[in-house]
Amino acid sequence: MTERTGRRKTREELLRRRVPELGYYLVVTDTKDTEKNYMNGLRDSIPEKLKGKLVVKVSETKTDRLVSEAIEAASLQPQYREPWIIFDRDRVNNFDQIIKEAEQNGVKTGWSNPCIEIWFSAYFGIIPGYDDSVACCKGFAQKYQRATGKEYNKSDIRIYSKLCRYGNEENAIKNANDKYNEQNEKCNGKPSEMCPCTTVYRLVKEIKEKISKE
């Protein structure tokens, strides 16, 4: 591209012009349904007037490639990407190692222990003490049905909007933060032992705060 003066803009200048003012979030997850649908819902909740300023891209990969996938994708256009990985403890053996690797490479983590339904539960009040994903999903499904009158479906593409409609996102962030602080102190900051706990709220809080300031 050439300016009116005839000077051709550099690639760096062109890239800067395309940088969203509020950030470009690259979210990599290891699931095809629940986490991906939730993140897509969060992305779609961005007000139309801000969608050019705050961009959320969601992609999926295998658990053992979460960090490398995020690093590889972010390296293509590092000027305006905020890389995150979203995944569950569930039966992931190298859970702590993945989180450590991410931190060492500038990738933020939104993890849930035992599963993301522990974060969903925060929308409806205090986080319950589930210690495995089966109990967590079952307990959340019961809580969800009481609150919405509908059955919980892990493949629900509208899960984000329903959580916001029937629950309270602001309280969810506070509930999750309180639980994180409690578990962090109790377990000396070891994510695999911090159960129940989640850090997905950090990404949601960051995006929502940017929206509210506009």
N, C-alpha and C positions, 0 to 999 in steps of 0.2 A: 504494500500500500504506500502511496506517495502523498505527501502533504501538498498544500497549495503552493508552498514555496519551492516545491520540486524535490525536497529532501525525502528520501525513502525511509520509512520508519523501520527500526530494527525489530528483530523477532521478539526481543525482550519487551519492547514498548507495546507491541501488539498483544502480547500475553497479558501485560498489566492492564490493558484496556478491557480484557475479558474477565478479569478477576472479580467475582462477586464480592460486594462490599462486606457482607456478613459471613462469607466463607463457603467453601465447597467441601461437603462431607462425603467421604468415601467409606461406606459401611460394608464390611465383609462378614458374612455369617456362614455357618456350616449346616444350616437347615433349609429345606425347600418350602416349608410352610410357616410355622408359628412365628419365629423371629423375623423372617423375611416379610410376612404379612403385617406384622406390627410396625416394622420400620417403614414399610411403604405407606402405611397409614399415617405415620408421623410426618413423612415427607409430604403427603398430599394435604396435610392440615395447614401447611404454610400458606398464609394469605397470598392471593393471586398477585398483588402488587409487589410482593417481596420475593417471588419465585425466581426472579433474575438475580437477586442479591444473596439468596441463601439456597444452596442446592444440595440435595441429599441423593447420592447414588448408592443403590443396594445391589450387591452381587453375592454369589454363593460359591463355596468351594469345600473341599474336604477339611476336616478338623486339623489334620497334621500340616495343612498348607495355609492355614489362616494368616499367619504372620507374613510368610513369604509372598502370598498373594497380595496382601495389603501393601507391602513394601514395593513390590513390582509395579502395581497399579499406580501408587502414589508417585513413584519415581518418574513416570511419564510426563506429569505436569505438576511438579512439587510446589509451584508458586501458589496454587490455590486449592490444595487438598488437605483435609483434616482426616487422616486415616484412623478408623476404629475397627475392632473386631468384636462381634457379639456371639457369645456361645455359652453353653451350659456345662456345669460340672458333670452331672449325670454319671456316665461310666468312662469318662476321659481320664486315663491313667496319668498322663503328663500335664495335667491341668496347671499346676504351679509353674512348670517349665515354660508353657506357652505364654502365660502372663508375664513372666520374667523376660522372655525373649522379646515380647512386644514392647515392653518398657524400655529395653536396651536399644530398640530401634525406632523409638519415637512414635510407636503405634499405641493409641489408647485402647483400653479394654472395657467392655461392658459385659461382665460375666455374671452368671447366676448360679447359685449353689443351693439346692440341687438342680433347679431348672427355672426357666423364665416365668413359669406360673407363680413363683414366689414374688416376683416383681408385680405381676398382674394382681396378686392378692393385696398388695399395698394400696391399690386404688380403692379398696373397700374397707380399709382400716388397718389395725396393727398386724404386722407380719406374723403368721402362725409358726409354730416350731416344727415344721416338717423336716425330716432328716433324709428322705429319699424321694426320688422323682415320682414314683408311683403314688405314694401317699400325698405328695404335693399336688399333683394333677387332679387326683380324686377330691381332695379337700377344696381346691380352688373351684372345681366344677360345681360342687355343692354350693359354695358361696356365690358363685356367678349366677346359678339358677335362682337362688333366693332373691338376689338383687335385680335380676333382669326378667325373670319368668321364662327364660329360654335355656336350652341345653348348651353347654360349652362345646365348641367344635375347634380343635386345634388348627384346622385348615380355614377358619373363618377369615376372609379377606378384609372384613370390616371390624376386626377385633379392636384396633386402636380407637376408632370412633365410638365403639360401644363402651369401652372402658372409661372413656372421657364422659360419655353421656350418663352412664349409670353410677360411675364412681367419681372420685375427686383426684385429679392429677396433682394439684398443688400439695394436698395432704399425702399423696403417694410418695412424692419426692422427699417430704419430711420424714415419713415413716421409714423409708428405705435408708435415708441418711442416718437416722437414729439407730437403726439396726446394724448398719455398717460399723458405726463407732463402737457399739457394744461388742460386736463380734471381733473387731480388730483388736481391741484391748484384751479380750478373753483368749484369743488364739494367736497372739503375737504376730498378727498381720499375715498369717498363712492362709491364702484363699481356699485351699482344699479342705481346711478344717473349719472355716467360717460358714457354718450352716445352721439356720437359713441365712442367706445374705445375697445381695446383688449390687452391682455398680452400674446397671443399665440406666438408672435414674440420672447419673451424671451427664450422659449424652442428651437425654431429654431436657434436663434443666438448662444445659448450655444453649441448646437450640431455642427453647422457649424464652430464655432471657434475652437473646438477640432479637427475637421477634417483638417482644414487649417494649424494647427500647426504640423501636421505629415508629 
